[in-house]
Amino acid sequence: MGNNTEVIKMVEVRLENLTKKFGDFTAVNSLNLTIKDGEFLVLLGPSGCGKTTTLRMIAGLEEPTSGKIYFGDRDVTYLPPKDRNVSMVFQSYAVWPHMTVYENIAFPLKIKKYPKDEIERRVKWAAELLQIEELLDRYPAQLSGGQRQRVAVARAIVVEPDVLLMDEPLSNLDAKLRVAMRAEIKKLQQKLKVTTIYVTHDQVEAMTMGDRIAVMNRGKLLQVGSPTEVYLNPNSVFVATFIGAPEMNILEVSVGEGYLEGEGFKIELPDDIMEALRNYIGKTVLFGIRPEHMVIEGISELAHMRRTAKIKGVVDFVEALGTDTIVHVRFEESIIKVKLPGHIPLEIGKEVSVLIDLDKIHIFDKNSEKAII
């Protein structure tokens, strides 16, 4: 082990048709996914979507019903956890209360019967990386939540795992500490270059930390891509509304010759967009636009918009957030949220014109909820 610059060896993780059933319930359904060498991949989805079950199968804590798990070229599907060289950081920290910080970090090394001087060197290395050197003689009861989580991460990396698994490790921390720890974990992973799979239901965490995001729902993998890809090009209504805050506006509209029409509004469309909707003329589709991809005429900046459509509505509600203002604009029975930078004082009931960035709109098939454009 080198002095504070040790690079953990990299390994590709490959999941092939991975399935896990609990009785009649399918928790993970034919999952195919490759996590690249040294990649930070985030498994993102709501509670019960199968992300933690997937992580536990990779760790060896759950046995797949069918499918394969490979670390590089090695089939580890049915290997016990101790033979996989993985480390896992849990939501609950799981540090031993009767052991000092030093003893907690050293514990997996002692189990593997490392020499005493090697244990000491590795614990010192991990403690310095996590900035907890001065806490080594303390017990968990004397630590804050953030410090206990650092101990858990240090214990996970000290064995130089092939794969580092993290299951919602920051969800028990307060909001301010979560932000700080997100940055620290990401920087640590970049330094170690260890293949990391990180589970969360928090899309902000996923967007800020992941090299790629794998979005799951109801046991199925819906989309994999960089944070920018899944944000700009969601392949379904679920992904579109799960990524982004506030979530994307989704409204039912009918497709006409050169326009979309909803309750109380009509959006004129350019020829290239209409061409993509040629087979949907006369049908109902789902129209999507993110709150930040619209402005209110005369109030916010238009420079970034190349092509716009204008619709008129009435201010229904205003969320003043300080850095941003979320304006709810009503069009008869429809409401669209518009996100504007800064503090924008707008009166309820005021008529406004909303300008939509036509290069940022999304259209989804009403039945399949899959993206058309």
C-alpha positions as CSV (number, residue, x, y, z in Angstrom):
1,M,0.0,0.0,0.0
2,G,1.4,3.4,-1.0
3,N,1.5,6.5,1.1
4,N,-1.9,8.2,0.8
5,T,-1.9,7.8,-3.0
6,E,-2.9,4.2,-3.3
7,V,-5.2,3.4,-6.2
8,I,-7.6,0.6,-5.7
9,K,-7.6,-1.8,-8.6
10,M,-10.5,-1.4,-11.0
11,V,-13.0,-3.9,-12.2
12,E,-16.0,-3.9,-14.5
13,V,-19.3,-5.2,-13.1
14,R,-21.7,-6.8,-15.5
15,L,-25.3,-7.8,-14.7
16,E,-26.9,-10.2,-17.2
17,N,-30.7,-10.8,-17.0
18,L,-30.5,-10.4,-13.3
19,T,-33.8,-11.4,-11.7
20,K,-34.9,-11.7,-8.0
21,K,-38.4,-12.9,-6.9
22,F,-39.8,-13.1,-3.5
23,G,-42.6,-15.6,-3.9
24,D,-44.9,-14.1,-6.5
25,F,-43.4,-10.6,-6.3
26,T,-40.6,-9.8,-8.8
27,A,-38.3,-7.3,-7.1
28,V,-35.8,-7.1,-10.0
29,N,-36.8,-8.1,-13.5
30,S,-34.3,-9.2,-16.1
31,L,-31.8,-6.4,-15.4
32,N,-29.0,-5.9,-17.9
33,L,-26.4,-3.3,-16.9
34,T,-22.6,-2.8,-17.2
35,I,-20.8,-0.7,-14.7
36,K,-17.4,0.4,-16.2
37,D,-14.0,0.2,-14.6
38,G,-13.6,2.9,-12.0
39,E,-17.1,4.3,-12.7
40,F,-19.4,6.0,-10.2
41,L,-22.8,4.6,-11.1
42,V,-26.0,5.7,-9.3
43,L,-29.0,3.4,-9.1
44,L,-31.9,5.8,-8.8
45,G,-35.6,5.2,-8.2
46,P,-38.4,5.4,-5.7
47,S,-38.8,3.2,-2.6
48,G,-39.5,-0.4,-3.7
49,C,-38.1,-0.1,-7.2
50,G,-35.5,-2.9,-6.7
51,K,-32.3,-0.8,-6.4
52,T,-31.3,-2.0,-2.9
53,T,-32.1,-5.6,-3.9
54,T,-29.9,-5.3,-6.9
55,L,-27.1,-3.9,-4.7
56,R,-27.5,-6.8,-2.2
57,M,-27.2,-9.3,-5.1
58,I,-24.0,-7.7,-6.2
59,A,-22.7,-7.9,-2.6
60,G,-23.7,-11.5,-2.3
61,L,-26.2,-10.8,0.5
62,E,-29.1,-12.0,-1.8
63,E,-29.1,-14.9,-4.2
64,P,-30.5,-14.2,-7.6
65,T,-33.5,-16.2,-8.8
66,S,-31.9,-16.2,-12.2
67,G,-29.3,-14.3,-14.2
68,K,-25.5,-13.7,-13.8
69,I,-23.2,-11.3,-12.0
70,Y,-19.6,-10.8,-13.4
71,F,-16.7,-8.9,-11.9
72,G,-14.5,-8.6,-14.9
73,D,-14.5,-12.1,-16.5
74,R,-15.2,-13.8,-13.2
75,D,-18.7,-15.2,-12.5
76,V,-19.5,-14.2,-8.9
77,T,-23.2,-15.0,-9.1
78,Y,-23.2,-17.6,-6.3
79,L,-20.0,-16.6,-4.5
80,P,-20.3,-15.7,-0.8
81,P,-19.6,-12.1,0.1
82,K,-16.2,-12.8,1.6
83,D,-15.0,-14.2,-1.8
84,R,-16.1,-11.2,-3.8
85,N,-13.8,-8.5,-2.4
86,V,-16.7,-6.0,-2.1
87,S,-17.3,-3.4,0.6
88,M,-20.7,-2.0,1.5
89,V,-21.7,1.2,3.3
90,F,-25.2,1.1,4.7
91,Q,-27.8,3.7,5.5
92,S,-27.5,3.0,9.2
93,Y,-23.7,3.5,9.5
94,A,-23.5,0.1,11.2
95,V,-20.4,1.0,13.3
96,W,-19.7,-1.1,16.4
97,P,-20.6,0.9,19.6
98,H,-18.1,-1.0,21.8
99,M,-15.1,-0.4,19.5
100,T,-13.1,2.7,19.1
101,V,-12.9,4.4,15.6
102,Y,-9.5,2.7,15.1
103,E,-10.9,-0.7,16.0
104,N,-14.0,-0.2,13.8
105,I,-11.8,0.7,10.7
106,A,-9.4,-2.1,11.5
107,F,-12.1,-4.8,12.0
108,P,-12.3,-6.2,8.4
109,L,-8.5,-6.3,8.2
110,K,-8.3,-8.3,11.5
111,I,-10.9,-10.7,10.2
112,K,-8.7,-11.3,7.1
113,K,-5.7,-11.7,9.4
114,Y,-3.6,-8.9,8.1
115,P,-0.3,-8.3,9.9
116,K,-0.5,-5.7,12.7
117,D,1.8,-3.1,10.9
118,E,-0.2,-3.4,7.7
119,I,-3.4,-2.8,9.6
120,E,-1.9,0.2,11.3
121,R,-0.7,1.6,7.9
122,R,-4.0,1.1,6.2
123,V,-6.1,2.5,9.1
124,K,-3.9,5.6,9.1
125,W,-4.3,6.0,5.3
126,A,-8.1,5.7,5.4
127,A,-8.4,8.0,8.4
128,E,-6.4,10.7,6.7
129,L,-8.4,10.4,3.5
130,L,-11.7,10.8,5.5
131,Q,-10.1,13.5,7.7
132,I,-10.8,11.6,11.0
133,E,-7.3,11.0,12.2
134,E,-8.0,12.9,15.4
135,L,-11.0,10.7,16.2
136,L,-9.3,7.3,16.2
137,D,-9.4,6.9,20.0
138,R,-13.0,7.9,20.3
139,Y,-16.1,5.6,20.5
140,P,-19.1,6.0,18.2
141,A,-21.3,7.5,20.9
142,Q,-18.8,10.5,21.0
143,L,-19.2,11.2,17.3
144,S,-21.7,13.1,15.2
145,G,-23.7,11.4,12.5
146,G,-21.4,12.7,9.8
147,Q,-18.3,11.5,11.7
148,R,-19.9,8.0,12.1
149,Q,-20.6,7.9,8.4
150,R,-17.0,8.8,7.7
151,V,-15.9,5.9,9.9
152,A,-18.2,3.6,7.9
153,V,-16.7,4.7,4.6
154,A,-13.1,4.4,6.0
155,R,-13.9,0.9,7.1
156,A,-15.3,0.1,3.6
157,I,-12.2,1.3,1.7
158,V,-9.5,0.1,4.0
159,V,-9.7,-3.5,2.5
160,E,-9.1,-2.1,-1.1
161,P,-12.3,-3.6,-2.5
162,D,-12.8,-4.4,-6.1
163,V,-16.3,-2.9,-5.9
164,L,-17.6,-0.3,-3.4
165,L,-21.3,-0.5,-2.7
166,M,-23.3,2.3,-1.0
167,D,-26.9,2.0,0.0
168,E,-28.4,5.5,0.7
169,P,-25.4,6.3,2.9
170,L,-26.3,10.0,3.5
171,S,-30.1,9.8,4.1
172,N,-29.7,9.9,7.9
173,L,-27.7,13.2,7.8
174,D,-29.2,16.7,8.0
175,A,-29.5,18.6,4.7
176,K,-26.4,20.8,5.1
177,L,-24.2,17.8,6.0
178,R,-25.6,15.8,3.1
179,V,-24.4,18.4,0.6
180,A,-20.9,18.5,2.1
181,M,-20.7,14.7,2.2
182,R,-21.9,14.3,-1.4
183,A,-18.9,16.3,-2.5
184,E,-16.5,14.4,-0.2
185,I,-17.6,11.0,-1.3
186,K,-17.4,11.9,-5.0
187,K,-13.9,13.4,-4.6
188,L,-12.8,10.3,-2.6
189,Q,-14.1,8.0,-5.4
190,Q,-12.3,10.0,-8.0
191,K,-9.1,9.7,-6.0
192,L,-9.4,6.0,-5.4
193,K,-10.9,5.2,-8.9
194,V,-12.8,2.2,-7.3
195,T,-15.8,1.0,-9.2
196,T,-18.7,2.3,-7.2
197,I,-22.4,1.6,-7.2
198,Y,-24.5,4.1,-5.2
199,V,-28.2,3.6,-4.4
200,T,-30.4,6.6,-3.7
201,H,-34.0,7.9,-4.2
202,D,-32.7,11.5,-4.2
203,Q,-32.4,12.8,-7.8
204,V,-30.2,15.7,-6.7
205,E,-27.7,13.3,-5.2
206,A,-27.8,11.2,-8.3
207,M,-27.3,14.3,-10.6
208,T,-24.4,15.7,-8.6
209,M,-22.5,12.5,-7.9
210,G,-23.0,10.0,-10.7
211,D,-20.9,9.5,-13.8
212,R,-24.0,7.8,-15.1
213,I,-27.4,7.3,-13.6
214,A,-29.5,4.1,-14.0
215,V,-33.1,4.9,-13.3
216,M,-35.3,2.0,-12.0
217,N,-39.0,1.6,-11.3
218,R,-41.0,-1.5,-10.4
219,G,-38.0,-3.8,-10.7
220,K,-37.1,-2.7,-14.2
221,L,-34.2,-0.6,-15.6
222,L,-35.8,2.3,-17.6
223,Q,-32.8,4.4,-18.7
224,V,-29.1,4.6,-18.3
225,G,-27.1,7.7,-19.2
226,S,-25.1,10.6,-17.9
227,P,-26.9,13.1,-15.6
228,T,-27.2,15.5,-18.6
229,E,-28.6,12.8,-20.9
230,V,-31.3,11.6,-18.6
231,Y,-32.2,15.2,-17.8
232,L,-32.3,16.5,-21.4
233,N,-33.5,13.3,-23.1
234,P,-35.7,11.3,-20.8
235,N,-37.1,8.2,-22.6
236,S,-40.3,8.0,-20.7
237,V,-42.7,10.1,-18.6
238,F,-41.5,8.4,-15.4
239,V,-37.8,9.4,-16.0
240,A,-38.9,12.9,-17.1
241,T,-40.8,13.5,-13.9
242,F,-38.4,11.7,-11.6
243,I,-35.4,13.8,-12.7
244,G,-35.6,17.5,-12.1
245,A,-37.0,19.8,-9.4
246,P,-39.6,21.0,-9.7
247,E,-40.6,18.1,-11.9
248,M,-41.5,18.4,-15.6
249,N,-44.9,19.7,-16.5
250,I,-46.9,17.0,-18.2
251,L,-50.2,17.9,-19.9
252,E,-52.6,16.0,-22.2
253,V,-52.8,17.7,-25.6
254,S,-54.3,16.9,-29.0
255,V,-52.1,17.1,-32.1
256,G,-53.4,19.3,-35.0
257,E,-52.0,20.3,-38.3
258,G,-49.1,22.5,-37.1
259,Y,-50.1,22.8,-33.4
260,L,-50.8,21.2,-30.1
261,E,-54.0,22.1,-28.2
262,G,-54.7,21.7,-24.5
263,E,-57.3,23.0,-22.1
264,G,-57.0,26.8,-22.5
265,F,-53.9,26.9,-24.6
266,K,-52.6,26.3,-28.1
267,I,-48.9,25.8,-29.1
268,E,-47.8,26.5,-32.7
269,L,-45.2,24.1,-33.8
270,P,-42.4,24.4,-36.4
271,D,-42.3,21.9,-39.4
272,D,-39.5,19.7,-38.0
273,I,-41.4,19.0,-34.8
274,M,-44.6,18.4,-36.7
275,E,-42.8,15.9,-39.0
276,A,-42.0,13.8,-35.9
277,L,-45.7,13.9,-34.9
278,R,-47.0,13.2,-38.4
279,N,-48.5,9.8,-37.3
280,Y,-50.2,11.4,-34.2
281,I,-52.3,14.1,-36.0
282,G,-55.9,13.8,-34.5
283,K,-54.6,11.9,-31.5
284,T,-54.0,12.8,-27.9
285,V,-50.4,12.8,-26.6
286,L,-48.6,14.0,-23.5
287,F,-46.8,17.3,-23.7
288,G,-43.8,17.9,-21.4
289,I,-41.8,21.0,-20.6
290,R,-39.5,21.7,-17.7
291,P,-40.3,24.7,-15.5
292,E,-36.8,26.2,-16.2
293,H,-37.3,26.0,-20.0
294,M,-40.0,28.7,-20.0
295,V,-40.0,32.4,-19.2
296,I,-42.6,35.0,-18.6
297,E,-42.6,37.7,-21.3
298,G,-41.3,41.1,-20.1
299,I,-40.0,39.6,-16.8
300,S,-37.2,37.2,-17.6
301,E,-34.3,36.7,-20.0
302,L,-35.1,35.4,-23.5
303,A,-31.5,35.3,-25.0
304,H,-31.0,31.5,-24.7
305,M,-34.2,30.7,-26.6
306,R,-33.9,30.3,-30.3
307,R,-37.6,29.3,-31.1
308,T,-40.5,30.0,-28.8
309,A,-44.2,29.6,-28.6
310,K,-46.4,32.0,-26.6
311,I,-49.4,31.0,-24.5
312,K,-51.4,33.4,-22.2
313,G,-52.6,32.5,-18.8
314,V,-53.2,33.8,-15.3
315,V,-50.9,33.7,-12.2
316,D,-52.5,31.1,-9.9
317,F,-49.8,30.8,-7.2
318,V,-46.3,32.0,-6.5
319,E,-43.6,30.1,-4.6
320,A,-40.9,32.6,-3.6
321,L,-37.8,30.6,-2.9
322,G,-35.3,33.5,-2.7
323,T,-32.8,32.2,-5.4
324,D,-35.8,31.2,-7.6
325,T,-39.4,31.9,-8.1
326,I,-41.9,29.2,-9.1
327,V,-44.9,30.7,-10.8
328,H,-48.0,28.5,-11.3
329,V,-49.8,29.7,-14.4
330,R,-53.4,28.6,-15.0
331,F,-54.9,28.0,-18.5
332,E,-58.6,27.1,-17.7
333,E,-58.2,23.7,-16.0
334,S,-54.5,23.3,-16.8
335,I,-51.6,24.6,-14.7
336,I,-48.0,25.0,-15.8
337,K,-45.2,25.7,-13.4
338,V,-42.6,28.2,-14.6
339,K,-39.2,28.5,-12.8
340,L,-37.7,32.0,-12.9
341,P,-34.3,33.0,-11.5
342,G,-34.3,35.5,-8.5
343,H,-37.2,37.0,-6.6
344,I,-40.0,37.9,-8.9
345,P,-43.0,39.6,-7.2
346,L,-46.1,38.7,-9.2
347,E,-49.7,39.3,-8.2
348,I,-52.2,36.4,-8.1
349,G,-54.7,36.8,-10.9
350,K,-52.3,38.8,-13.2
351,E,-52.5,37.8,-16.8
352,V,-49.1,36.8,-18.2
353,S,-47.6,35.5,-21.5
354,V,-45.5,32.4,-21.1
355,L,-42.8,31.8,-23.7
356,I,-41.9,28.1,-24.2
357,D,-38.5,27.1,-25.6
358,L,-39.6,24.9,-28.5
359,D,-36.2,23.2,-28.6
360,K,-36.7,21.8,-25.1
361,I,-40.2,20.4,-25.4
362,H,-40.9,16.7,-24.9
363,I,-43.8,14.6,-26.4
364,F,-44.8,11.2,-25.1
365,D,-47.1,8.6,-26.3
366,K,-50.2,8.6,-24.1
367,N,-50.5,4.8,-23.9
368,S,-46.9,3.6,-23.5
369,E,-45.7,6.9,-22.0
370,K,-42.5,6.5,-24.1
371,A,-40.8,9.5,-25.6
372,I,-41.8,10.4,-29.2
373,I,-39.6,13.5,-29.3
